[in-house]
Amino acid sequence: MDNVSIVDTYGYADYEFLNEVILKTLRVEQAENAILSIVFVGNEEIQKLNRDYRGKDAITDVISFAFEDNEDMPSFVRVLGDIYVCIPRMKEQAKLYGHSEKRELSFLVVHGLLHLLGYDHMTKPEEETMFHLQDEILESVGIVR
């Protein structure tokens, strides 16, 4: 019983493919009975979230809020948290990196989901582990650069 909700406050309608990407990530990480939300927002909203919760007054591409950091959550259901994706930034990065919006959006969702599952990239070894796993998941569902 995985429950993933996508809230499109931005108006980006082409994201059906994310279901496969999300489910693959949850399976690879053996995250069963998971609940999470993905929210598509614009520049202003992502900058406000980044400023208010991370102390960084800048636009970013993705922010994850992990609920599992709360030890009071019941263990039979994994309430992972929320992922906010900035659609304008995603579009800019797709152009900048020379790949499709589908690939960039999938990357950002996997990246955010791995953060919810406890991964980070604060050190070089953490970064290598996380980015290798991201590439592996995306390649397994046929989303390549």
Secondary structure, DSSP 4 states (H G I P E B T S, - for coil): --EEEEEESS-----TTHHHHHHHHHHHTT--SEEEEEEEE-HHHHHHHHHHHHS--S--SEEEEESTT-TTS-SSSEEEEEEEEEHHHHHHHHHHHTS-HHHHHHHHHHHHHHHHTT---SSHHHHHHHHHHHHHHHHHTT---
